[in-house]
Amino acid sequence: MPAPDRLHRPPQPASAPARRHRSPVAAILLLAAALLLATTTTAPAAPRSAVAPESLVPANMQPQTDDKGNQWSLNNYGFLQNTGNSFFNNILMLHVGGQQFYNYQPMMTADAKEFVLPAQQPVMGLQVTRRIRLLEKDGVMRYVDLFQNPGTNPVTTTVEYRNNFSTPLKGTVSDRGSPNPSSLAKGETGVLVTSKQNGQKACVFILAAPAARLRPNISLRGQYEAHFSYALTVPAGQTVALAYTVSLVTPPPDGDKAALVKVFKAVPAARFLKTLRREDLALLANYAASAGGEPSALLATYGLDSLDVERTSTDVLAMGEKTRLTGTASCAEFQIDTDRGSAPIPFEQVAALVGGARAAGGTRVFLRDGQVLAGTVRAKEFRFAMPSGAQLDLDLATLDRLARRPVPEEGRWVPETTALLVTHRGEHLALGPGTARFEITTPWGPLACSLEEIAWIGPTEDTSLGQQIEFRDGSRFHGFLSGPAVELPTLLFGPKPFPPSEIRGLVTAAALASPKDPEAAPATPSQAFVLLAGG
């Protein structure tokens, strides 16, 4: 879960001899302190009013009907009950560490759009609140559950959602077509639960982001129950949240993956996440708030998951939404020409290709080390052999998508890679060691920093303007990359200039380091020193 945005480290007295360099966060804090000092010396500061608490009123727990004609009946505990048009009895019953969530005084926001259900008492040492809203237009019931740990020790527990159905279950299938999965794999977002009884609507549960680190386990209990569970850790004094949705749909025909994909695309996370409060978005453990919500999600936006092709133990040639041919691709010589130069690529290093039929005449090349290149490809003896023995000569100008079989080392950066640069064209370019310097315009003034100081840069969570920048010391803030073009050391093409307008983000190895490797991972602030408006 991304750490809350904060500038956290107090400036320390310089020891003799005085240091010549201050960290970026120290520069910002000194500027903020100077602004504060100037204000207090010219006139007494006006008293600052406390932030007004959220206005809540007693809830009216009457059944609701969405624009698709589905009726939803919510009880005091946040269960959804059968209203006659669904095959479930009680679903999304919350249990924490085996203890059931209870609420006896349901509340709602003053505009009557969202139910707020605080627990009567702590559950496993956690203060739990359920926030539930019906998105009428989409026919989606959206939940966000908040788990606050007021104690001084972390709490690790199992959060379970139990679902009881009134007719026997036919089974579950993930959005990637995996039948009865025991957990969601990377790239999967949810499951479809169907009934054996014809004519019954099915339930679509969206349970995680495609690139989320925290993913649920899924289990069927007999013929009438399906449970979803998360292994959740809540640090001392912090709050962690889980967001998920349920909707009712006509079940697609068995084995029709295109129809299955269409069902899940009707419940896009981008829409229901926008209905969460900004402060809750930053707490989600099973979702990135947006493409810029965390480094792995930024890379996934234009990564292999964006191809919408299920990769298997063979190469897959995709044509349109439905046609998939399996076999083996081969190429005698492969070279890409880009705006920044040309590079020969061993075909064994190619993980996937998007050809001119989908990439507006150009070609996108996905390498096994995480790089994504855009340009014109020259390929000799480019063929696709099918199990029947038939061979197809492939033309990149008319190629749709080619996804090659995954290999164990896939996704690993080559040792000399220090970062991946993400451009607005969707390129991911590997960078080597270097001393490049960035100029950033912040609300507190201009800031210059080196590549070595940065953990990652990504789009802001709620707007396309500017970027969020996180340093290796744990400080994070919003700003705009500015100034002249930055010369960055690309591994394939050597040092190349990149205007700030071309840079969507940058992810270093430190930003992706495991939390188990504290030496490599960015610092996590343990105490806030200055919290500034706007993150």
N, C-alpha and C positions, 0 to 999 in steps of 0.2 A: 504494500500500500504506500503510495507516495506520501512523504512527510508533508505536513501543512506548510504552506509558504511562510517563511519567516526570515528575518535578519536577526541573528541571535547572539553574536559574540560581542561583548563589551570591549572597547578599545583598552589595550594594556599599556602601562607606562613603558616608554622606550628605555632600554638599558644602554649605558655607554659602552661602546660608541653608538650614537643614535643610528637606527636603521634608515636606510635610504628608500626602502620600498614599503608601501602599505598595501595590504590586501584590498580587493575591490570592496568588500563589505565594510572594512574600516573606513574607506574613503566616503562611502555613502553615509555611515553613521556620524562621521565628523561633520559632514555637510548638514545633516539633519540637526545635529547639536548646535551648529552655528546659527541655523535658522531659528531654532528655539531660543537661543540666547539673545538674538537680535530682537525677537518679539518681546521677551520679558524685560529687557532694559528700556524699551521705549514706552510701554504702557502695561498696566496689570492685565493679565490674561483673563478673559471672561470665563466664568465657571463652565466646565464642560458637562453637559447633561448625559446621564447614563443611557445606554442603548435600550430602547423600549422593548419589553418582552413581547413575544408573539401574542396576538390577541386571539384567544380561543373561547368558544362557546359550547354549551352542552350539545352533543350530537343527536341528530334525528336518524336513528338506524332503520330507516324504511328501505325496502327494495328499490333498486335503481334500474333503469332500462337504458341501454346504449342505442346509438343510431342504427345498429344492425339488427335491433329487435331482441337482443339477448337481455334477460333479466338477471340481476345480481343481488343476492341477499347476504349482507355482511352482519355478523353478530359482534357482541362486545369484545370478544377475544381476537377478532380479525379473521375468523374462519369464514370461508364462503360456503353457504349452505345450498342444498338443492331447492330450486324454485319450480321444478317441473319441466324445464327445457334443457336440462343437462343430465349427464349420467353420474355426476359426483354427489356424494352425500355431504361430507365436510372435507374441505381441502385447505392446504396451507395453514395447518395447525402448528403453531410454533412451540418447540420444546428446546430448552437450553440445558445441556448436561443431563438430559432425561427428565427435567422438571418442566411442567407445562406453564406457558405464559397465561396470566390472568389479568383482566381489567374489569372493573365494576363501574367506572364512570367515564364512558367514551366521550371525547371532545371532538370538535371540528374547528377548522379555521373560520374566521368571520365571514368569508365569502361563500362558505358551505361547500367548497370544492374538495377539501381534503380532510379525512378522518385522522385524528391524533389519539393514539391509545397508549398511555403510559402504564407500565406494570404497577400493580398495587404495592409490591415489595420487591427488593432485589432478587434476581434469579441467578444462582451460582455466583453471587457477589457482584453481579452486573446490573446497572440500571438500564432497563430495556424499554424502548418506545417504538411502537409500530406506526408508520405513517402510510395511509392507503388512499388512493385516488382513482376514480373511474374516468378513463379517457373516452368520453362518449363517442367521438367521431371515429376513433380507431377500434372501438370495441375491446379495449384492453383494461384490465384491472392492474394497476401499478402499485407495488409495495416498495418501501424502504424501511428496514429495521435497523435501529440504532442501539449499539451496545456500549454503554459508558462504564469504565472501570474507575470508581472513585478511590480505590485502594492504593497502597504503596508497592504492591507486587503485581506482576503480570498475571492475567487469567487466561488459561488455555482450556478450551472446552469444545464440545460438539454442538453445533446449532443444527437442528433437524426440523424439517417440514414434512408432516405426515398428511397423506392424502387418502381418503376413503371414498370408494366408488360404489354405486348402487347396483351395477351390473358387472359381470366378469370382464376383466381386462383382456383385450386382444394382445396387448404388448405396448412397448415404447420404441421409438426410433428417434435418433438424433437428427439435427438439421443436415448432417452430412450423409444420412442414410444408414448409420450403424444401428442394427437391430438390438434392442434390449441392452444398451450399454450399461456397464457397471459404474462408469464415470464419464465425464465429458473430456474428450481429448482436446489438445490444443487446436484451435481453429473452430471448435464447435461451440455453440451458444445456448442450446436448449434441447428439449425433447417434446415429441408429440405423443400423447397418451390416448389410445383408442379403445373403444368398447367392442366386444364380440357381437353385440346386438346391432343389427342393421338399422339405419336411420338415426342413430345417436350422433350428436356432435362430438368432436374430439377436443381435447384440451391441449393448447400449446403453452408450454412453460419456457420462458427465456430466463436463464439462470446465471449467465456469466458472459463476459466479453470474450471475443475470439482469442485475445492475447493475454487474458488474465492469469495471474499466478495462482490465485485461489480458485479452485474448480470443485464442483460438488460431486459426491458419490451418489449413485442412483441404485435403489434396490426395490424389487418387487416382493411383496409379502403376501403369499397366497394369490388368490384370484382377484382380490378386491382392494389391495393397497399398493401404493407406490410412495417411497420415501426419498427425500433429497436431504443430504447432510453435508455440512461444511466443517472442517477442522479449523477453528478460529482462535487466534491469540490476540488479546486486547492488552496493550502495554499499560503500565500503571499510569493513572491520571489521564488517559486518553480515551477516545471514542472511535469505534470501528463500525462501519455500516455495510449492509448487504442490500442490494436492489434486485428485483426480479418482477416478472409479470406473468399473468395468465390470460388467455383469450380462448374463445370458443369458435371452432371452424368446422367446415365440412371436411371429413377426412379424405385425403387424396387416394387414388388407387394404389394398391400395394405394388411396390417396385417402381413407381413412376417418380424418379428423382427430380425431374423438372417441376412436376406439380408440388412435390414436397418443398423444394426450394422456394417456390412461389408462396406457399403457405407461410414460411418463416419470414420472407421478405416483407410480408404485410405487417410485421411487428418490428419495425426498425428501432434499434436502441437510440439512435440519434434523436428521435421524437420524444420517447418517454423519459429519457435522461434530462431533457430540457425542462421537465415539469418538477424536478427536484430543486430544493433550495441550494443556492451556491455553496453554503457552508457544509451541506451534506455530500455534495459531489466530491469534495476533497477527501472524504472519509471512506469512500467505497473500496472494499477489499476485493470484490469480484468483478469490478469494472474499472476501466480507465475512463475518466470523465469525458475525454474526447481523443482525437488522434494525437493531440499534444499532451495528454494527461500523464503519460509516463514514457520513458525512452523506448521500451519494447513495443508499445502501441504505435508510436511514431514510425518505427521501422516496419511494422505490420501493415500500415496503411497502403504502401506501395510494394509490399513484399509478395512472396509466393501465395499467401492466402488470398490475395486480390484477384488471382486468376480464375477462381470459381471452378477449379478442376480438381477432382479427387485423385491424388497421386497413389499409385499402387506399386506392386513389385515389378511391373513392366512400364515401359514408356507409354504415354497416352497422347494420342493425336485428337484434339478437340475441334469440332466443326459446328458452330452454332450452339444452341442451348442443349441439344439432345444427343447429337452424334458423337460417339467416343470410340476410337479404334485403339486397340492395344497391340504392342509389338516392340520393335527395337529401332531407334533412330541412329544414324551414323553419318559422319561427315569427314571427308579427307582433309579439308583445310578450312579454318574458320577465322575470320578477321572482322573486327568492327571499326568503322570510321565514325568518329564523333566530332562535335564542335571543338573538342579539346585535343584531338589527335587520333591516331590509329593505333590499334593494339591487336596482335595475334592472340587468340584464345584457344588453348587446347580444348577440344570438344568434350573431353571428360569432365571439364570444370563447369560446363553449362548445365544448370538445373532446369531451366525452362526458357521458352521463347514465345514472344507475342509478335506475330507477323503483320504485314501490311493490311490484311483484311480487317484487323481490329485496331491497329495502331496508326491509322490515318496515313498509310503509305510508308512509315518508317518501321523500325524493329526495336523491340525492347528485349534485352538479354539479361536473364537472371542467373548469376553465378552461384556456385555452391558455397562460396565464402561470404555470401550476404550482399555482394555488390549487385547493383542494377544499372545497366547502361542503356542509353538511347542513341540511335544513330542508324547508319546503313551497314548491313552485314554482307560480306562477300563469302559465300560458302561453295565449296567444290564437292561434287559427288554427295550431295545432301539427299539422303534417302530414308525411307521408313519401311522396315520389313515386318510383315504380319506373320502370325503363327502358321498360316496356311502356306507360306512360302512366297506369296505375292509381295511385290515391292512397289512402292510409290516414289517417284521423284518429286521432291518437295521444292516449291518455289516460295521464297520468303515474301515476295510481293503479294501473294494470295494466301499465305498461311494464316490460320486463325491463331491457335495456341498449341504448343507442344510442351508437355510436362514430362520430364524424365524421371526415372525411378530414383527415389531418395537413397543416399548412401550414409553410412554411420558418421562420417566426419562432416556432414553437411551442416552449415551454419557456423562452423568454427572459423574465426578470423585467422589469417596467416599471422605468424608471430610478430612481424614488423608493423602490423596495423595498430594505430593508436586511436583511430576514430573512423566513423562513417559519416560523410557529409551527405545530407538529403537536400536536393534541389526542388524547386517548385515544379520541375518537369517530371519529378518522381525518380530521379537518378539517386543511387546510393554509391558514393565513391569512397574507396578506402584511402585513408590518409596515413602517411608515415610520420616519424618523429620530425618535429620542427619547432620553430620559434615564432610562428605567425601571431600577429596581434590584431585584436578586434576593437573597433570603436563602437560604443553603445550609448545611446541617448536614453536616459532614465528620467522619471519625474523629479529626481533629486539632482540632476545635472549630468554632464558627460562623464563617461567612464571608459578607460582603456584597460584591456586585460590580454593576457597571453593564452594561447591554446592550452598550455599546461595547467592553467588555473580553472578551466571550464570542465564541468562534469557533462552537461548536455544543454542544448538549446532546442526549443520546440515551439510550435504555435501556441498562442494563448488559448485557454480552455473555452471561452465564451465569445470570442470575436476573432475575425481574421486579421485584425490589426496588431502589429508588433509580435514579440516573442516573449516566452518566459525563459529566463536564463538561470541555471543552477550551477554554483561553483562547488569545487571539491571540498570546501570547508563547510558545506551545508547551507550556505545562504542562497536564497532564491528571490527573484524579483522580475518585474515586467519591464520591457524596454524595446527599443528599435535598434537593429543593427544599422550603422550609419557610416559615414566617411567614405574613403576611396575603396577600390577593390582590394580584397584581402588575398594575398598570394599563399596558397595552401599546397602542401607537398603530397600530391596524389601518387599512389603507387604505380598506376598503369601509365600515366602520361607525364609524370614529373611535376615540378612546380607550375601551378596555373593560377591566374587571377580570377577571383569570383566576386562580382559586385554584390553588395548586401541584398539587392533586390532579387537575386537568384537563389539565396539561401533560405530554405524552409526550416532546416534544423541541423543539428550536429550531435551525434551520440558517441561518447568515448567509451573505452573499455571499462573505465572506473564506474560509469553510470550503470553498466550491466553486470557489475561484479556481484557475486552472491553475498547476501548478508552474513554468511559464515566466514567471509574473508574481509574482516574489518580494515585490514591494511590497504586493500584495493578499493573498497567501496567508499563513496562520498560520506563525509561525516554526517551523523544524524544529531541535530541539536537536542540536548537534554533539557535545556532551560531557555525560554525566550527572554531576550534582553530588550529588543525593540520590535514591536509589531506595528506595521504601517498600513494605513488604509490602502485598499486596492491590491492586497497581497504582498 
